[in-house]
Amino acid sequence: MLTYSIRRLLIAIPTLLFISLVIFLILEMAPGDPLADQPLTVPPEVREKMRAALGLDQPAWVRYLLWLKQFFWTEPLHLVDSLLGTGFADPAGRIVSWQFRAPAMDIIWQRLPQTLQVVGLAYLVGVIIAVPIGIISAYRQYSWFDNIGTFVSMVGFSVPTFFTGVVLIIVFAVNLHWFPSIYDTTLKVTDWESFLKQARQMVMPVTVLALFNASQISRFMRASMLDNLQQDYVRTARAKGMGEKVVVLRHVLRNSLIPVVTVIALGIPTIFGGAIITEQVFKVNGLGQLLITAIYANDLPMVQTLTFIFAALTVLFNLIADVLYGVLDPRIRYD
């Protein structure tokens, strides 16, 4: 397995380089000018100096190589320097956001906790809810529990999150006044009272995202369980006198988790990408909202950095899912 993992990591290097090139070229061909919002009274020579300061006077291939150098060399050195205080990082060579006039990774690190608190917790809650629902729905197929679970899953997956979010705001924030409608990103948890405020403002966005994630994962879990419950090895295990609990939880569930692990693992990068629509509805100042504002402001360095981070996380968790296949199914070999 170690050899397989190393080989996959080596293959991931040209994959990520190709992805970075595609991202850079797409954003390079996108219309818009980062200096379009400047007043018309700005002299042409001053405008040219501003373009040179942003690096726009360089050819596209030079800017691409500089971006790769900043992302893979300068930013990691700065991270090591921040953690260890070694003093060999070069802050001047970092990727700078045109919109915030600050290093892009610093802005991302500032927004990341908000995204992980809301989107990460919602994804975790969704997985914890979805797996038992899928198992019970498959084992008790066509029962009242299965019918209710199917109905709730279809509604949760079909109704868009912006609609669900607005409905929760109208019912629980406007009419009942149970929860705040706007997420306060400046709130710091220092005592029990602030913790309760933080928990109250997280209830609605976490509920919206958890319902959406649980609806999708529970359907995969149910379908995979139904497929394995009809296999010959299940009938053989029951004929040998194994208990129903052992058959379902040890044999059927383990094999059924293989496709579900893929769905869960490939969904984890979306946590770091943020929930763009839900963050807009509840005013969560996370990475999803950061990406939207960067697109509106034509902030190419920030958009390139965020998009490439999402792509790299997708490649990484795809590898993790492939490795977990061998843990769940002993028949899978990586030789």
Disulfide bonds with the S-S distance in Angstrom:
none
